[in-house]
Amino acid sequence: MNGRKRHLLADTLGLLLTVLVTPASVTDRDGASDPSSTRGDSGA
């Protein structure tokens, strides 16, 4: 299957916090399984 999926994490104002791009073969459940854990910073 060709393509990409984009998983977005936004705050209550609609501002993007995280964008995760995965192959289309990744299920939505796996792609959305805590996208906040993929953040590259310490969260501070």
PAROKOL-435745 format. One record per residue (C-alpha): residue number from 0; residue in one letter; x, y, z. Coordinates in Angstrom, 1 decimal. Layout:
<rs>
R  nr rest      X      Y      Z
R NUM    a      X      Y      Z
...
</rs>
This chain:
<rs>
R  nr rest      X      Y      Z
R   0    m    0.0    0.0    0.0
R   1    n    1.5    3.4   -1.0
R   2    g    1.0    6.6    0.9
R   3    r    1.5    8.3    4.2
R   4    k   -0.7    8.9    7.3
R   5    r   -0.4   12.0    9.4
R   6    h   -1.2   11.8   13.1
R   7    l   -1.7   15.1   14.8
R   8    l   -1.7   16.1   18.5
R   9    a   -3.3   19.5   19.2
R  10    d   -4.1   21.5   22.3
R  11    t   -7.6   22.8   23.2
R  12    l   -6.9   26.0   21.1
R  13    g   -6.1   23.9   18.0
R  14    l   -2.4   24.6   18.1
R  15    l   -0.3   21.7   16.9
R  16    l    1.9   20.0   19.5
R  17    t    3.1   17.0   17.6
R  18    v    2.9   15.8   14.0
R  19    l    3.8   12.1   13.3
R  20    v    4.0   10.9    9.7
R  21    t    3.9    7.1    9.3
R  22    p    3.6    4.7    6.3
R  23    a    0.1    4.0    5.2
R  24    s    0.6    0.4    6.4
R  25    v    0.6    1.5   10.1
R  26    t   -2.8    1.2   11.6
R  27    d   -4.6    4.2   13.1
R  28    r   -4.6    2.6   16.5
R  29    d   -0.8    2.1   16.4
R  30    g   -0.1    5.5   15.0
R  31    a   -2.2    7.2   17.7
R  32    s   -1.0    5.1   20.6
R  33    d    0.3    8.0   22.7
R  34    p    1.8   10.4   20.2
R  35    s    3.0   12.6   23.1
R  36    s    5.7   10.0   23.9
R  37    t    7.4   10.8   20.5
R  38    r    8.2   14.4   21.5
R  39    g   11.8   15.2   21.1
R  40    d   12.0   17.6   24.0
R  41    s   11.8   17.2   27.8
R  42    g    8.3   18.8   27.8
R  43    a    9.5   21.7   30.0
</rs>
